[in-house]
Amino acid sequence: MGKRRLWLPAAALGLMITLLAPAGAMAAGQSDTSAYAETQKEAADKAALLTGTTYNITSVQYALIDHGRIVVSGQTGRNDEKGKKPLTADTMYGIGSTSKMFTTAAVMKLVDEGKIDLDTPVVHYIPDFTMKDERYKQITPRMLLNHSSGLYGSTLGNAFLFEDNDTYAHDTFLEHLASQKLKADPGAYSVYSNDGFTLAEILVERVSGMDFTSFIHQYITQPLGMSDTITPLDKVNTAPMAGLYYPSFKGQLPNETVNSIGAGGIYSTAEDLVRFSQMFTGQTEGLLSDLSVQAMEQAEYKRGMWPPDADNIVGYGLGWDSVDLFPFGEYGIQALAKGGDTILYHASLVVLPGENMAAAVLSSGGSSTTDQMLAADILLHALKEKGEIAAFKPDKSFGQPVKAPMPEELESQAGMYGATNQLIKAEISTDSELSITSPQAPASPAQTFVYTADGTFMSADGSTKASFVKEKNGQTYLWVRQYASLPGLGQIAVSQYSAEKLEPNDITPDTAAAWAARSGKQYLLISEKYSSEVYMALPAVKVNLFPDAPGYMLDQKITGPNSSDGELQIPVMAGRDNQAFTFFTQDGAEYLQAADSLYVREDALKPIYAGKKSALTIPSSGYSRWLTVPEQAAGKTMDVKMPKHASFAVYDDKGACVYYSIIGGGHQVTLPANGKLMFAGDAGVKMEITIK
């Protein structure tokens, strides 16, 4: 996701530390899988479950560390397509947002050195950081690390590429922020934000005078012996990377490169991640101070607006997704957790600081949630095997609902609610029932709840409670608490404001007409690089207007004939990655600007020339070109003579990608009726096309 074009040399050897072990014992972090036989079997069985037909995850790798010794380690699943490269403990995976813990540790290292103060504004350290909103001057490093900065969320154009370490996303990040405003007062509430950690990555570089990759190697990976942890700016050998697959494509995909490194671009292994965990379990000296480690473990989310206390898998510390991960609190144990998801890789690290234990699970396919559940399961079995817990707690439930009379004033909470890219309709009957539906999915059945004596609505199976909360900011939220169980993996608990009630938004007739003309129209991405992963699915934004939410485009408030803004103030996750839209017309075509991405309206597309030979050149802007498949060309074979630094993709009439040259190999494809074609490449690149 960025444009540092040159490979960086390996970082110089950093501070070496000695980890004390009993005489004759192995060095800390070294594997010793002779113990924990029951836990090893449990981990292997559950990993096999994940890679089996129930979950169909491509591959899984796991490790458990106890007091500095790796006592469980393994992997299972499919790797390379030909079956010649077995999965090993050294097979590397992208760890996605688990990278944020490296960014946090790097910031806290500089805090320990007195070079950063968590509560001094970021502009003190990055003078050229600026935004259209003067409140940006209040943003502090603490707010970057606890997700309360007020930044929109994810400026990730050209960040997810196939085997391409272009540093564009990093190098242009401050420029893109300069054109944005904030969605909330800094510090008002915590809601997940990738951009906060990209800015923290730049903070580390500016304060230390080192590039981020060199910094984490010198101060983290080398002292901890993490030889299998790298970034895209190291000399990446793709041979030891876990094989990647995608349901829509046959065969193995190229390796994934995530170039927003501080937010999600690091590669590692499960064993290396549990070595990293020693920074948080008192097994290292000289890397981070006890004060910094303890500061990271505090309930930072409580500094701002947040739902009332409840069992949860989300509760932000500094960097951590959770500083009190369910279900460990049921056993009186504090658990820290950080998960990560890219498009293709997934990861989770769960640390028990009081027990000096941690587990990491990485996967190709799946999700960070399933990885986290396996990591938690491994830890619980290890605790039981070593006698720290006597028995496993049963799954929790709210019990069977007993309908109670509902106060009449609750009927006023009915209406339209919004979350990022979502509309939710809440209907409340006089018969004490709540019905939740989505105008975006009219065929989906309603979720129904009955009012109970404790003042909440409850699902029939007792797994979910819903209620309405008017917060101190004057807004009304739909608060949902849920216990969810996955077969063979255990149970998670979620508590969050799922949506915010939409306030009336009257717009002028001219504004209404401008948006009505866009309703149902698609806008196709033109600013993404030729090597981008996003082309695996049709990269488009569709303008959807619904009569139940006048004045809104889904959750975005329409602010003028050519603009809308995501103004909802929702903590935790449901308000993440909202954004502002700006439309403009140039050379007869309408364009959409959203964060750092540019789209063109589908009406502007012209048909590809259906004759035998034609040529297409990428314009000087470098923007991709889109064409339609006319009736005369449907069913014919298109052959593209491809230069370097270019690609093309073909989509059918439903928007499914039927061919992408970066993946497919060869350059021939049958053209689908009413399909769309995308051609991308460096500015000035010419592609010769034959149709027959």
N, C-alpha and C positions, 0 to 999 in steps of 0.2 A: 504493500500500500504506500510506497513512497519512492523518492527518486535520488537516493544516494547511489550513484551509478557504479562506484568502484568497490571491489571487495576490500574489506578491512583486514589488516594483519591480525594475527592472533594476539590476544591481550597479554601484556607482560605478567609474569608470575606475581601474584599478590601475596598478601600477608599469610604466612603459614602458621597453623596452630596445632598444638599437640592435644589429642583427646585421650584422656587417661582411661586405661582399662586394667582390670585385674591381671596379675602376672599369668602369662600363658594364654590369655584370652585374645580374641581377634580384635583388630583395630575397629573403632566405631564405624558403623555404616557398612561393614563387610557382611556378606550373606552368611547366615547360619540357619539353615532350614531343617535341622535335625529335630528341633523341638516343635511344639504346636502341631502335632500330627493331625488332631481332629480339626483344627482351624484350617490347616493346609487342605484337607479333604473337602471341607465346607466351601472354601474359596474356589477350588477346582470345579466342584459340582455346580456352584452358582454361576461361574464363568461359562461353563458348558451350557447351562440353561439360557444365558443371554445370547450365546452364539448358535443356539438351536432354533427350532421352528417357532417357539413361542415368541421370541423377541427378534430373531433373525439379524442380530448384530454381526458385522463382518469379523471383528477380532477384539479380544479383551486382554489386557495385561494388568497385573495387580501385584502389590507388595505391602508387607506389614513390617514396621520397625518397632522394637521394644527396647528402651534404654540403650539406644545406639546400635542395636544389632538387627539386621534384616532377618526375620525369623519365618516369614512366609513370602514366597515369590512364585509367580507362574504366569502362564499365558495360554490362550487357546483361540482357535478360529482359523480363518482363511487369511493367507498373506498374498504372495504373488500369484498371478493367474496360472502359471505353469507348475506351481507347487514345488519349486526348487529352492526356495528361500524360507526355511522354517522360522516361525516366530521364536524369538529368544528374549531374555531379560534385557538385551541391548537394543532391541527393536525400538525405534523412536516414533513418537506420536506428537502431533501438535497438541498443546495443552490449552489453547484458547485463552479464556479470561483468567485461568489459573496463573497466567503470566502476571496478572495484576499484583500478586503477592511478591513477586520479584521487584516490581516497581515500588511497591510500598516499602519493602525492606531497604531498597536503595535510598529512598527519601529519608527513612529513619536513620540510616547510616550517616547521612549528612546532618541530620538533627543531632546525633550523638557527637559529631565533630564540631558542633556549634555554627555550622554554615547555613542551616535552615532553621527558622522558627515556624512551627506549625500554624501559628496564628498571625503571622505577618503577611500582608497581601502579596499575592503572586507577582504583581507588577513591580514589586521591589527587586525581585530576582530576574524577571523577564520584562525589561522596560518596553520592548516593542510588542508586547501582548496588549491588544486593544479590541474593543467591540463597539457596536452601535449603541449599546446600553451602558450608561455611566455606572450602573451597579457592579459592573465587572471589576471595578477597582476594589471592591470589598471581598473578592474571592481569595481564600487562603489555601495553603497546601493541605490543611486538615480537611477542608471542604472538598478538595479533589479526591482525597482518599476515602471519605465517608459518603460520597455520592450526593452531597448537598450543595454543590456549586451553583446550581440553577442553569447550567448549560443544557442545550436541547437534548444531547445524548450521544449521537453517533454520526460523526463526519467521516465516512468510511469509503468515499469514492476511490476506486482503483486500489483497494486494500486487499481484496481476496483474489489472488492471481495464481495461475498454474505455473509453477517452476520459474518464477520471475520475481526477483528481489528489488524491483523498482521502488524507490523511496519517495515517490510523489506524495503519498498521503502524509508522511512525516514532514516533508519539506514545504508543503503548501498549507499546513494545518493552521498556522497563525494567520495566514492570509484569509483563509475561509472564515475563521472566527471573527475577523475584523468586519465581516459583512453581516454577522448575526447579532441578534439580541438575546437576552436571557428570558427563560420561561418562568422564573421565580426569583424572589429575593435570595441572595446567597445565604445559606444556612437555615432557610425556612423549613425544609424537610429533605429527607434523603430518598432519592429515586435513582435507580441504576443508570450509570452514565459511563460509556466508553470514553467519551471525549475528556473527561476529567483525568483519566490515566494517560492518555496521549499527551495532555498538557503536563502531567507529572513527569513523564519521560523526558520532555524537553527541559523541565525544571532541573532534573538530575544532570542533564548535559550542560546546561548553562552554569550551574553552581560548581560542578566538579571540573569542568573544562575537558571532560572525556566524552566520547560517544557512548551511548547507553549500553551497547553490546560489550564494549571493553570494560565498562564500569562493573557490570554484573559478573563478568568473568573474574576480574581481579579481586572483587570483594565478596563474592558469593560462591560461584561454582567451583573455582579452583581451590579455595580453602576447604570446601566441603567434599572435595574429590568427586564432583559431579561431571565426569568426563563425557557423558552422553547428553548433556544439556547445551543447546546451541540456539542461535537466532538465524534468520535469513541472511544476515550480514556476515556470518562466518562462511568458511568455504564448505558449503553444504554438499555432502555426498548423499544422494537420494537412495542409494542401495539399502541402507539399514532402516529406511522409513517404512512404517506399516503400510500395507497395500490398501488403496482406496477404491471404492466402488460406489455407483449411484444407480438407483433402480431403473432409470430411464435409458441407461447406456449399457451396452455389452462390453465386457472386458475391464481391465484395470485402468484407472484414471492416472494422469500425471500427478506428481506430488503437489500438495497445497502449500502456498506461501502466503502468510498473513503478515502484511508489512506495517501494520500498526503494532509494533513490537511490544511496547509497554502496556497496551490494552489487551493484546491477545496473540502475539506472534512467536512465542518461544516453543521450541521442540524439546522433549525430554522423555524420560522413561519412568515407570512406576518406582523403580528402585532409587533413581536419582531424586524423585520428588520426596520420597520419605527421608532421604538424606537431608534435603532442604528443610524438612520439618524440624530437624534438630535445633534450628535457630529459635524455635518457639517452645521447646521442651526442656531447656536448661542443659542441653548436651554439648553446647559449644561455649567458648569464651573468646572474646575479642571481635566477634562479628557484629552483634547488636547488644546494647546495654539491657539490663533487666528492666529499666524504666521504659525503654522503647518497646520492648516485647509486651510489657504490661499495658502500655498505652494502646497498642494495636488490638488488645483483647477486650477493651472497654465497650460498653453498649453505646456507641456513637449515635445510633439511630434515634435514641431518646432525646437528643439535643433539639430536635424539631418535631413537627407534626408526624404522628404515627398512630396506627390503630391501638386500642387498649391491649394490654398484655394477654397473650394466648400462646398455646403451643404453635411452633412455627419452624420452618427450615430457613427463614430469612430474618436477619437481624444484624445490620451492618456494624462492623467495627471499623478499624482502619485497614482497608483492603479486604478483610474477611466478608464473605456473604452472610455468615452467621457466627456469632460469638456464644450462642447457646443452642446448638443444633438439636432438634428433636430426633430421636427419643432419649438422648443421653441424660437430659435433665430428670427423666423418670428414675434414673439410677443415682442421682445426686452427683453426676459427673459433668463438668463443663467440656463441651466439644466445639472446636473451631472448624469452619468449613469454607472452602472456596472451590467453585466449579467453573468449568469453561466449555463453551461450545463454539466451534467455527462451523463452516458449512458441512465439513466432512469429518473432522476430528472432535473428540469429546474427552473430558477429564474431570476428576474430582480428587481433592486432597482433604482428608478429615484428620484433625489433630486433637489429641487429648493431652493438654499440657500438664495436668495434674498427675497423669498416669505415665508420662514420658513415652507415649505411644502415638503412632500415626499409621494410617493406611492410605494408599493412593490407587486409583483405578483409572486406566486410560482405555480408549476404544476408538476403533474405526467404525463409524456408524453408531447408532444408538443415541444417547443423550447424556448430559452431565447428571441428570436426575437418576437414571438407572445406575450410572457409575457411582454416584454418591451412596445410593442404597446398598450397593455391593460393598463399598468401603465401610459403611456403618455396620453391616452384617459381619464382616471379617473382624472388626474391632470388638463387637459384642461377643462373638464366639471366643475370641482370644481372652477377653476378660473373664468369661465363664471357665475356660479351660485352665486359667491360672488361679482360679478361685476368688477373683475380685468381685464377681457378682454370683449370686446363688442360682438364679433362674431368670429366664427371659420374661419380660413383662408382656401381658396379653395386649392385643390390638385395642385401641381406644375407640369409643363411639359416644355420641351424645345421647344414645338411648332411643327408645321408641317415642315419637312425638305424641303428645296428648293435647288435642285442640282446646284452646281457651278463648274466651270472649276477647275481641280485639278493640282497643280504644278507637273511637271514630276518627280522631285526629291523624291516625296513621294513614288513612286513605289519601291524605294530601301528599304523601311521599311518592305516590305513583307518578309515572312520567317517563321521559327519555333520559337515559344516562349514557355517558361516553367514557371510553378509555382509548388508548392509542389505536387508531385505525378500526375502532369498533363502536357500534351503537347497540345499546341494550334497552329494551322496553320493559318496564316494571309495571305490572297491573295488580291492583289489590282489590279483592272482592269484599263485600260486606259479610261474606261467610268465613272470614278469618283466613283467607288464602292469598298467597303471593305467587304470581306467575311471571317467569322471566323468559323473554323471547328475544331473538335477534332479527331485525328487519333485513339484514344481509343474508340470512339463511331461513327464508320463510317456510321451507319444507321441514326444517328440524323441529322436533317436538319441544314443547315448552318444559322448562324446569319448574316444578311446583313445590311449594312449601306451605306448611300450616302454622298458624300463630300458636305459640305455647305460653304457658304461664310465666316463664322467665323473661318475657318481652321480646323474644326472637322468633323468627320463622325457621322451621326445621323441615328437612327432607324426610320422606317416608321411611328411608332406610337408616336414619339417624346419623349419617356420615357428614352432613353439612348443616350449618346454621347461617342464616342471613338476617341482617338488621340494617337499620338506617341510622346514620350518625351525622349530626350537625356539628361540624368542627369549629374551632375558634376563629377560623378565617371566614366564617359565615356560609361556607359551602356544605352541601349535603352529599354524603357518600353511601354507597352500598357496601357494607362490610360483610365479607364472607369468610367463614372459618370452615375448614374441611379436613377430615382424615381420609386419606386415600391409600388403599393397599394395592400392591402389584403382585401378581402370582409368583410365589417363591422368593420374593425380595424383601418383604416386610411392609412397613407403613411409613408414610410421610404425613406431616401436618402443615397446612398452609393457612395463614391469617393475613388478609390484606384488604385494603379498600379496592374493590374490583372495578368501580366506576364512580364518576362524579355526575351529579344531576346537572343537566344542561339548562342554563338560564335562557329566557326568551331573547331572541336576537332578531330584531326587526331590520330588514334591509330595504333599500330603495328599489323601485321598479326596474331601473336601469341595471342595478347590480343583480337582481333576480333574473333578469333576461340574459345577462352575460353568462351567468352560471348555468341557467337552463340549457343554453346552447352547447355547453360542455358535458352535460349529464350523459353518462353512458359511453363517453369517448375515452379512448386509450391514448396515453402519451408514452412514447418509446424512448428508452435511454440511449443517448448518443455520446455521452462523455466518458464512457468506460473503455479501458484499454483492451486491445485485441486478445490478451491472454487472460481475461477476467473469467472467474468462475460464474459470475451472475448470468452469463449467456446460456448456462445449462437449462434455465427456464426463461420464458419470455420476460425480459426485464421491462416491465411496463407499470405505469400508474393509471388506474381507471377512476374517473370522477364519478362518484356515486352520490346522488341526492335522494333523500327519502322524505315523503310528505309528513311523516311523524316528527321530523326534526328540521323544521323550516329555519333557514338562516345558517345551517351547518352543512359541511361536507364531511360526513361521518363525524369524528370528534372535533374537527377543526371548525372554528368560528369564522364565518365569511365576513371579511372586514372591508371589502370593496369589490368593484367589478373584476379586478384582476388579482385579488389577494385573499388569503385565508391564514389563520394562525392557530396553532395548538396551544390554547391558553388554559387547559385544564391543569389543576394542581393536585396530582395524585401521587402520594408517596409509595414506596416499596418497588413494585414492578409495573403496574398497570398504566402508569403515566410515563414510562420510559420512551425515549426515541420519538417523541412528538416533534413536529416541525412546522415551518411556515412555507406556504406556497406563493410563488409570484409568477404570473403569466405575462408574456409580452409577445408582440407580433413583429416579425422581421422578414422581409422579402416575401410577404404573402403567407407565411407559415406561422402558426402559434406555437410558442415554446413554454415549457414549465421549468422554473428553477426551484429546486428543493434542496436545501443545504448545499453540498458541493456537487450535486448531480444535475445534469441538464437533459430534458426530454423534449421530443417533438411530437406534435399532435398527429395521429394516424391519418387524418385527412390530407396531410401534406405528402404522403407517400405516393410515388409513381410506380407503375408496373415495370418489371424487368423487360428488356427487349426480348421478344419471343423468337427472333430470328436466330440463325445459326451461330453467329459470332458477334461479340460486343466486348467492350472494355469499361472498367470502372476505376476511378481514381479517388483516393481519400483526399478531401479538401485540406487546404493549408491550416485550418483550425484543428485538424486531427480528429474531428468528430466522426463517428461511425455513420454509415449510410444505410438507410432502410428502403426496401422495395417490396412491392407486392407481387404475387404470382398471378398473372392474367390467365383467363380461360385457355388461351392458345398455348400456354406453356405447361399447364397442369398435366402431370403424368409423364412428361418428358424428362430426360436425364440431363442434368447440368454438370459440367466439368469446369472447375476453376483452376487456372494456372496460378499457383500461389507463390508470391515472393516471400522472403523472410519478413518477419515483423508484421504479419497480417493474419487474419482469420475470417471465416464466415460461418454463419449458422442459419438453419432452416427450421421454421415453425409451421405447424399445421393450422387448420382453421380454428382449432380450439386453443391454440397458444402453446401446445406441447412442442418441445424441442425434439425434432426427429434427426438432426445432424448438427454436430459442432466440430469444425475441422481441427481444433486444438486437441480434441479427444479422439475423433473418429479415424484419423489416418486416411490417406487417400483424399481425393478431392472431387469425387463423383457422388451425386445424390439425385433421387427421383423427386421432382417438384410436386408438392401436395396442392390440391385445388384450394383456392382462396387462402393460401399460405402467405407467410411473410419471410423476407430474407434480410439478414444483417451482414454487412461487410465492414470490418474494422481493420485498422492498421496505422502505422506511422504516417504523418502528413506526407502527401505526394506519392504514396505507394499505389502502384497500378496493378490491377488484377484483370487477366484476360479470361473471358467467359465463353464457353461453347454450350449450346443447347441443341440436343438432337434426340 
